[in-house]
Amino acid sequence: MGEIGDNLIRKYKTRIILEMCIPAFEAAYTSLEKKTQHLSPEIRSSLNAAKHWAIASRNISDVFKNGPVDDILEVLQLPYDVNSWYISGNNSKPLVSFKKPVKYRLVADTKRIQGIFAEGRKLYGEDISYRSSKILINWSVKDFWFHCEQV
């Protein structure tokens, strides 16, 4: 860090993650949908499932604004097992091959997140914008993601 513009990158990265997460996902998937109009309805359906999974499991704005209230925040039902596809990594089969109805519980690691926030308050104070940007430098955004457990 310490590069020219670092403070601006940190500021706007934090704002996008905390204030514009869902619109950013929507914009990305709208672009994908426009590029994939020629593909089969099944592929487009799998992309839609991936979008819902990403929004539900990767939107951490409420965690930063309110803290995780419960370990389990919501249940998500999808026609594709997007989480298994994601976990299988880059060498996985296409998402359409993971077609099966699934129901996930989205689980937050509240103890870990609360510990991170407590340390963040000690180190960086009460200004949520400043503290959040510093937290997102020192901890991975993955630490705040929700984990899917099949029901």
URURDA-V501026 format. One record per pair of residues at least 24 apart in sequence whose ideal C-beta (glycine too) atoms are under 10 Angstrom apart, sorted by sequence separation. I is the first residue (numbers start at 1). J is the second residue. D is the distance in Angstrom with one decimal. If there is no record, write none. Layout:
BEGIN
I;J;D + I;J;D
END
This chain:
BEGIN
52;76;6.9 + 77;101;7.1 + 78;102;5.6 + 25;50;10.0 + 26;51;7.8 + 29;54;8.0 + 52;77;9.2 + 53;78;6.2 + 57;82;8.8 + 77;102;7.2 + 78;103;8.1 + 25;51;6.4 + 28;54;8.6 + 29;55;8.9 + 52;78;6.2 + 56;82;9.8 + 57;83;7.6 + 76;102;8.4 + 77;103;4.9 + 78;104;7.5 + 113;139;9.4 + 25;52;9.5 + 49;76;9.7 + 52;79;9.9 + 53;80;8.4 + 76;103;7.2 + 77;104;7.8 + 112;139;9.4 + 116;143;6.5 + 117;144;9.8 + 49;77;9.9 + 50;78;8.7 + 52;80;9.7 + 53;81;9.5 + 54;82;8.1 + 75;103;6.2 + 76;104;4.7 + 116;144;8.0 + 25;54;5.5 + 26;55;8.0 + 49;78;4.5 + 53;82;3.9 + 57;86;8.8 + 75;104;6.8 + 76;105;8.1 + 25;55;5.1 + 48;78;9.1 + 49;79;5.8 + 50;80;7.5 + 52;82;8.0 + 53;83;6.6 + 74;104;9.0 + 75;105;5.7 + 76;106;6.1 + 113;143;7.1 + 24;55;9.8 + 48;79;8.8 + 49;80;4.3 + 51;82;9.3 + 74;105;7.9 + 75;106;7.4 + 112;143;6.6 + 113;144;6.1 + 22;54;9.8 + 46;78;9.5 + 48;80;9.1 + 49;81;8.9 + 50;82;5.2 + 53;85;9.1 + 54;86;9.0 + 73;105;8.6 + 74;106;5.3 + 112;144;9.0 + 21;54;9.6 + 22;55;5.8 + 25;58;7.5 + 45;78;10.0 + 46;79;8.1 + 47;80;9.5 + 49;82;5.4 + 53;86;7.6 + 72;105;5.1 + 73;106;5.2 + 74;107;9.9 + 21;55;7.8 + 25;59;7.5 + 45;79;6.6 + 46;80;5.2 + 71;105;9.1 + 72;106;6.9 + 73;107;7.7 + 109;143;7.6 + 24;59;9.6 + 45;80;7.7 + 47;82;10.0 + 50;85;8.0 + 71;106;9.7 + 72;107;5.4 + 73;108;6.0 + 109;144;8.6 + 22;58;9.8 + 46;82;8.0 + 49;85;9.4 + 50;86;8.3 + 71;107;5.7 + 72;108;7.8 + 108;144;7.8 + 109;145;9.1 + 21;58;7.3 + 22;59;5.9 + 42;79;9.8 + 70;107;9.2 + 71;108;5.9 + 73;110;9.6 + 108;145;8.5 + 109;146;9.0 + 21;59;4.6 + 42;80;9.6 + 70;108;7.6 + 71;109;7.9 + 72;110;9.7 + 108;146;5.5 + 109;147;7.4 + 21;60;7.1 + 22;61;7.9 + 46;85;8.6 + 68;107;9.6 + 69;108;8.9 + 71;110;5.3 + 106;145;9.4 + 107;146;6.3 + 108;147;7.7 + 21;61;5.2 + 68;108;4.2 + 70;110;7.4 + 71;111;8.7 + 106;146;4.0 + 107;147;4.9 + 17;58;9.4 + 18;59;9.7 + 20;61;8.5 + 21;62;9.6 + 67;108;9.6 + 68;109;8.1 + 69;110;8.2 + 105;146;9.1 + 106;147;7.4 + 107;148;7.6 + 17;59;9.0 + 18;60;7.6 + 19;61;6.6 + 53;95;10.0 + 68;110;4.3 + 104;146;9.0 + 105;147;9.0 + 106;148;6.3 + 107;149;5.7 + 17;60;6.7 + 18;61;4.7 + 67;110;8.0 + 68;111;9.3 + 104;147;9.1 + 105;148;7.3 + 106;149;8.2 + 17;61;7.1 + 18;62;9.3 + 68;112;9.6 + 104;148;4.0 + 105;149;4.8 + 16;61;9.9 + 18;63;9.2 + 19;64;9.8 + 50;95;6.3 + 63;108;6.8 + 68;113;5.4 + 103;148;9.8 + 104;149;6.4 + 105;150;8.0 + 18;64;5.2 + 19;65;9.4 + 49;95;7.6 + 62;108;10.0 + 67;113;7.2 + 68;114;7.4 + 102;148;8.5 + 103;149;9.8 + 104;150;6.0 + 105;151;5.7 + 17;64;8.0 + 18;65;7.2 + 49;96;9.9 + 57;104;8.1 + 63;110;9.1 + 67;114;6.7 + 103;150;6.9 + 104;151;6.7 + 46;94;7.8 + 47;95;7.7 + 56;104;8.1 + 60;108;9.1 + 102;150;5.9 + 103;151;4.3 + 46;95;4.3 + 47;96;9.6 + 49;98;9.0 + 53;102;9.6 + 57;106;5.9 + 64;113;9.4 + 68;117;9.4 + 102;151;8.3 + 14;64;8.7 + 45;95;9.7 + 46;96;4.9 + 49;99;9.0 + 56;106;5.9 + 57;107;9.7 + 63;113;6.4 + 67;117;6.4 + 43;94;8.0 + 45;96;8.3 + 46;97;9.2 + 53;104;8.0 + 42;94;10.0 + 43;95;8.1 + 46;98;7.8 + 42;95;9.7 + 43;96;5.9 + 46;99;7.3 + 49;102;9.2 + 53;106;9.6 + 60;113;9.1 + 64;117;8.4 + 42;96;5.4 + 45;99;8.6 + 63;117;8.9 + 40;96;8.2 + 64;120;9.8 + 39;96;9.9 + 42;99;7.5 + 87;148;8.9 + 86;148;8.7 + 65;128;7.5 + 64;128;7.2 + 83;147;8.6 + 84;148;8.9 + 64;129;9.8 + 83;148;4.0 + 82;148;8.3 + 83;149;8.9 + 84;150;8.6 + 64;131;9.0 + 65;132;9.1 + 81;148;9.3 + 83;150;7.8 + 64;132;5.3 + 81;150;8.0 + 76;146;9.2 + 78;148;9.7 + 61;132;9.8 + 64;135;8.0 + 60;132;9.9 + 64;136;8.8 + 74;146;8.4 + 76;148;7.4 + 73;146;6.5 + 72;146;9.1 + 75;149;10.0 + 77;151;8.9 + 71;146;9.9 + 76;151;9.5 + 60;136;9.3 + 68;144;8.6 + 75;151;6.7 + 72;149;8.4 + 68;146;8.9 + 64;144;7.5 + 60;141;6.9 + 63;144;5.3 + 60;142;9.8 + 63;145;9.2 + 58;141;8.2 + 60;143;9.2 + 61;144;9.8 + 63;146;8.6 + 58;142;9.2 + 60;144;4.2 + 59;144;9.8 + 60;145;6.7 + 58;144;9.1 + 59;145;9.2 + 60;146;8.2 + 58;145;5.7 + 59;146;8.5 + 57;145;5.9 + 58;146;7.7 + 57;146;4.5 + 56;146;7.1 + 57;147;7.6 + 57;148;6.2 + 56;148;8.6 + 53;148;7.7 + 18;128;8.6 + 19;129;9.8 + 18;129;8.3 + 14;128;9.7 + 15;129;7.9 + 18;132;6.1 + 14;129;6.8 + 17;132;8.2 + 18;133;9.2 + 14;130;9.1 + 17;133;9.3 + 14;131;9.7 + 15;132;9.2 + 11;129;7.6 + 14;132;5.3 + 15;133;8.7 + 18;136;8.8 + 11;130;9.1 + 14;133;4.1 + 17;136;6.7 + 10;130;9.6 + 13;133;7.5 + 14;134;9.0 + 12;133;9.4 + 14;135;8.8 + 10;132;9.8 + 11;133;6.1 + 14;136;5.8 + 10;133;4.7 + 13;136;6.9 + 14;137;9.2 + 9;133;9.6 + 10;134;8.1 + 13;137;9.1 + 17;141;6.7 + 7;133;8.7 + 10;136;7.7 + 10;137;6.4 + 17;144;9.1 + 13;141;9.4 + 6;137;9.5 + 1;137;7.2
END
